Amino acid sequence: MKFLVGNWKSNGNIKEKKRLLGSLNHLKPKTKVILCLPFTLLNDTKTKIALGAQDISLYPNGAFTGDISGTMLKDLGVKYVIVGHSERRRYHHETNAIVKNKANIALQNGIIPIVCIGESEIEHKQGKTRSVIKRMLLESVPEVGKFIVAYEPRWAIGTGVTPTAKEIESIHKIIFETLKTIHCEKMPVLYGGSVNAGNTTDFIDIPHVDGFMVGRASLKSETFVPIIKNMN
């Protein structure tokens, strides 16, 4: 099965959510579509599309002002959660250890974590991609349970610049081989980073690419639905 994750980040409102879901609910995609919305839009959402959150607290319920716990997400019917997105790692200083803990907490609440990894532009230019990816992967994924990996090179996120198909194939092979060393080679691996309807047709048949994580293009049906149709 192929996966398509839409990450709205800090965008959107109730009206825009209803408009997009109205378009998606009429589709019968062969792809597993997951929409990761801001916390404010997760409530009162009637849809056949799987709901995902963009983060999860390290802590249980209690005196943790501003945090959204795993039990709260579970109560909302959330099935997936993004952990370790590059923006969380960069702006909130989340380490691999924090990402792993969040992934484990998600699983404890019956939520599948989508673990993000990806090298920076400097690491890419210095030829450190392989070592960085392997370390991030091994130190960020949960010890037991199902999870999804999303490879998003930081230098491609929101820039309109993407790796070549050959580069993506090379990195996804490294991820597959690394997952195999911990007996997790059956876990889905997605590509993300300036994904749109145009380049998905070039990337969808690359070995070990099990789908995509989409940012900006997931905000509107005009740009998101064509990606779904391409994947079908």
N, C-alpha and C positions, 0 to 999 in steps of 0.2 A: 504493500500500500504506500502511496505517496502522501506527503503531508504539505500543507500550506498554512503557515502561521502569519497572521496579520498583526503587526505591532503598532498600535496607535500612538504609543509614547504619551507625552503630555499634550494631546490634541483631542479635539472632538467635543461634542455636546449631545444632549438627548435627541434633539431633532436630527442631527447627522447620523447618530446611531440607528434610529428608526428607519431612516432613508436607506442606509446600506443594508440593514437586515431585511428590509422589504424586498430588495433585489436578490439577496442571497437565498432567502427562504423559498423562492420559486425554482431554484436550481436543484438538480439531482447529481451532484458531483461524485465522481468515483474517487476523488481525492478527499482525504480527511482535512477539512478546513477548520482552523482554530483561530478565533478572534481574541487577541489579548488587549483588553480595554483598560483605561484608567479605572482606579477603584470607584470613582464617582459614577461610572456608567455600568457597573457590574450588576446592580440591583434591578429588579423588575425587567428582566430581559427574556422575552419568550422567543426562542429560536431553535431551529434544528442544528445550528452551527455550534460547535463546542466552544465553551467560554474559557478564556485564560486570563490570568492576572499578570502584571508586569514585575511583581516583586512580592516577597513574603518576609515577614518578620523573623528575626532570629529567636525571638522570645515568645513565650506562651501569653495567654491573656493576663492582664494585670496592669501594674503601674509602668507602662511603656508608652507614654504619650506620643501620638502620631503614628504608631506602628499598626499594621494590619496583620493579625495572626493567622496561622494556618487554619484554626478552627473557624474563624470568621469567613475565610475564603470557602471552606468546605460548606458552611451554612448557606452561602450564596449559590452553591451548585457549581463552583469553579472546578474544572477537571485538569487544567494545566497551569503552570506558572513559569515565567521566564526568570532564570536566576543567572547572575553574572554577566548581564549585558555590558558591553564595553563602556557604555555611558555610566553605569553603576560603578564599574571598576575605576573609571577615570575620575568622576566627580564626587563619588562617595567613598573612594579608596577601599573598595571591596577586594579582599585578597582571595586567592584560591581556596584557602581554608574556610573563609566566610561563605563562599559560594557552595562549597561542599556541605557545610552545615545547613544552609538553607535548602539544598536539594534533599537532604535527609529529613528535614522537618516537613517538607512538602509531602514526601512519601508516607510519613507517619500519619498524615491527614488524608491519605488516599488521593493525593494530587500528583500528577506526573510532572517532574521538573524538565524544563527545556534549558539545558546547560550551554551557555554561550562561551565560545573561545575565539581568539583571533589576535594576530600580531599587529603591532603598530607600524607606521610607515618607516620609522627608523630601523626597527628590527627587520622589516622586509628588505630594505635597501642594504642592510649589513649581512644579509644571507642567513639570518637566525630563525627564519620562519619554522623550519622543521623542529628545532630544539624547543622553541617557545611553545609551539602547538602541543608537542608531546607532554611537556611539563604541565601546561595548563589543564590538559585533558586528564592526566593521571591524578592531579591534585584537586580537581574540581568535581568529578563525577561521584555519585553516591556509591557506597560499598555494595549495597544490595538493592534490588528493585529495578523497575523499568524507568528509563529516562530517554530523552531525545537530546542529541547534540546539534547545536547550530554554529557552524563555522562562519564568522563574519570578520573578514580582515578589516581592521579599524580604519585603514586608509581608504576603504571603499564605501563606508557607511555615509550616506547622504551626500556623497561627492559627485555622483554620476559616473565615477570611474570604477570599472570592474576588472578583476583578473581575467586573463584569457581562459578559454575552455581547457587548454592544456595545463595551465597553472592550477585551476580548480581540481582537475582530475588528479594531479600530483598530490595536492594537499589532502584531498579526501581519501586517497590511497593510504597516506600516512596515518590519518585518523582511524581508518578501518584496521590497519595493521596494529596500531597501538591498542585499540579496543580489543582486538583478538588476544593480546597478551594477558588481558584480565577477563577473558571469556565473555566479552560483551559485544562481539562483532555483529550481533543481530539487532542492536539498537539503531534506530534511524539517525541518519546524519543529514542535516539540511545545509544549504548554502544561503547566505544572506549578505547584503551589501549592494545597494543601488539596483535591486531587482525590479524588473518591469516586464511588461508583456512582450517586449521585443527580445530581450536576452533569455527569457525562460525557454524559448524554443531551441536556443543553442545549448542550454545547460541541462535540460531535463533528462537527456539520455546518457549523460556522463556517468561512468561506473561509480557506484557508492554515493551518488547524489540522490537522496530519498525525498527531496522536496525543497521548499524554500521558506525563508523568513523574509517577510516584506514589510517595509516601513511606510514611507510616504504613499506608495501606490495602493496601500490597503485602506486609505481613508475614504475613497470614493468608488462607487460601483463602476464608473466609467473606466477606471484603471485597474480595479481589482478583479472584476468578473472576467475580463479577457485572459488574465493569468490562469484562472480556474479552468476556463475553456481550453487553453493551451495544454494544460496538464491532463485533461480528459482525453 
